[in-house]
C-alpha cells in the first residue's frame, strides 16, 4: 500500500456535468487529437514498456483524458505457463484499492442518514476497547492508532491458508493490542481500521460486506467483472498471480485468504470495470459532489476517506494503490483536467505508482525520467570482503555472505548460494530476481537488509 502500498493491500476524481459551459472548457488544457494523440499514445506505450523491461509491469493500462479513453493496452502474461497473454478484459486483484470502495460505502450510508462519521465505533461494536474514543472518521483516515494485524505472525500465517475465519477471529488479531498513539493525533496506514469499517457496514445494512458493496456501488455502475473471493473466481479472464515474472523466470504466488484481507483488500476487478467506477464517482451516481469533496479533503499526511490526496505537477491528484503478493493496482485522477489513470498488474511491483506518475507527467507535458535496468559496477575486493560473515535474523534463521574469486555470494540458511552483484558500494542485487540487499551500520553494528517483493528483513552480523 508508498505509504499507499503498505504491505497488504498495500486519484483524482473528476466531476463532469452532462453539459459543459464554454468558460469551463476554455480553462482546460488542449485536447489531444490527430497526430498529437498518436504521439501521446506512443509516449505512454514507451513509458510502460520501460517498466515492463525491468520486470515491473505486467498487466493492463487505461488512460482517460477529457471525456475519452486515449489509451488502453495490455502487456505480458495472464498465464505464463499456458502462454495466455493479458488483455483489456483481464481480471486482477486490486488489493488496497478496495479501501476506496469501503470508504465510499460508508460515505453513502452517511448521506442516507444511517450513521455519522463522528460516531464512536462503540455504537456499532460495543465491546471494542476504547471504542468510545475512536470514531468512524479515525478509521477512514488511518488516525485511530489501532494495531496493524500484519505485525501478528499468526495473522500472516493464516493469510496463506484457505481456512475459514470468523469476523470475531479477524478482529481478534488487533483488538486487544494497545493503541500505537492517541486517536486523531497521528497518521499510520493500517488495514485494521478498514476491517472494522467492513464490520460497521455489515452492522448498519444487515448485509454481508460483499452484498452491501454490490448493492451500493457495483450493481448501480454495472461492474459485472468485479468481485470479492478471487480464489473462487471461474473466468477465462482471471490472471495468475506472480511474485516475479521475467522472460526466463516464472515465480507463482498464493492467493491471500479473502476472509482476512476483507474490507481492506479483498476486491478484484478489471480496468474496464474500474473505469466505470471512475465515471460513477465523477458523475455523482453514488454520492453527491459535496460528499465526495469532503471525502477527498486531506487529513493527516494527505489522506482523506479512502484516498490519498497529493500535489503533483501543481495539480490535486486523488489516488490509491494496492499491493499484495502477486497483484498491484493504481488508480489516479485529477478533477480539473478530467484525467484518470488505471494500472493493474498480476505481479508484485513496487513501481506501479511511479509508472502512473510518469504517465501523468507525459499527459501534462512535464519532464520525467524512465527507469533503467540495474547495472553491475566493479568494486575492489577489500570492499566486498568487509561484508562477508553470518547475519542472524532469528534463532533459526541465519544469512551467510561469502567471498570467492573476486565475487560476493549470499545464502539464506541452507538455501541456494546466489551471487550478488554490486549496484552501489553498499547496495547489491541478484540477476533476474526481485531481491535487493543493502549493507549498513547502526550504532556500530553491521547490518544487512534484504528486500524481496513485499518482504523486508534486517539482521545483525554475528
Number of C-alpha atoms within 10 A of each C-alpha: 27 15 13 22 27 19 21 23 31 31 25 28 29 23 20 17 10 6 6 9 9 8 8 9 12 9 10 12 13 10 11 16 11 8 9 11 14 14 13 19 19 13 15 24 18 14 20 28 18 18 21 17 15 15 22 24 29 31 30 27 25 21 26 18 18 19 13 11 14 17 18 19 15 24 19 22 23 28 19 20 10 8 10 14 17 25 21 17 17 24 31 30 35 31 33 33 30 28 32 24 22 26 26 24 24 28 25 19 19 15 14 11 9 13 19 16 16 11 17 19 25 17 15 20 15 12 12 15 16 15 17 15 15 23 21 25 23 26 28 27 29 27 26 28 24 26 23 19 22 18 11 12 11 11 17 15 10 16 19 14 13 14 12 12 14 11 15 10 13 19 19 13 19 20 21 12 13 12 16 13 15 13 19 19 12 18 19 19 24 26 28 27 27 27 23 24 25 25 19 20 25 17 14 14 13 11 13 14 22 19 16 19 22 20 14 18 23 23 13 13 20 14 19 12 20 23 20 23 18 21 13 8 13 8 10 11 20 23 26 22 25 25 22 24 25 18 10 6 11 14 14 19 17 15 21 24 21 22 21 26 23 28 32 31 32 26 25 24 25 27 30 21 20 22 19 16 21 25 19 20 21 23 18 18 14 21 23 16 15 9 16 20 14 13 21 23 15 18 19 14 17 16 25 23 26 27 31 25 24 19 10 12 14 7 15 19 27 27 27 29 32 32 33 30 27 28 29 34 35 28 29 27 28 22 18 19 21 20 24 30 26 25 28 29 33 35 32 28 28 20 16 25 24 15 22 23 17 20 23 24 16 17 18 15 11 11 9 13 8 13 18 10 10 14 12 15 11 10 16 10 14 9 11 20 16 13 19 16 15 20 21 20 17 11 6 7 13 19 22 19 24 20 17 11 6 11 16 20 18 21 17 17 14 10 10 10 14 15 19 21 22 22 18 14 14 15 16 23 22 18 14 14 16 19 16 18 22 18 18 14 11 8 6 7 12 16 19 25 17 17 16 15 20 20 10 12 11 16 20 20 19 11
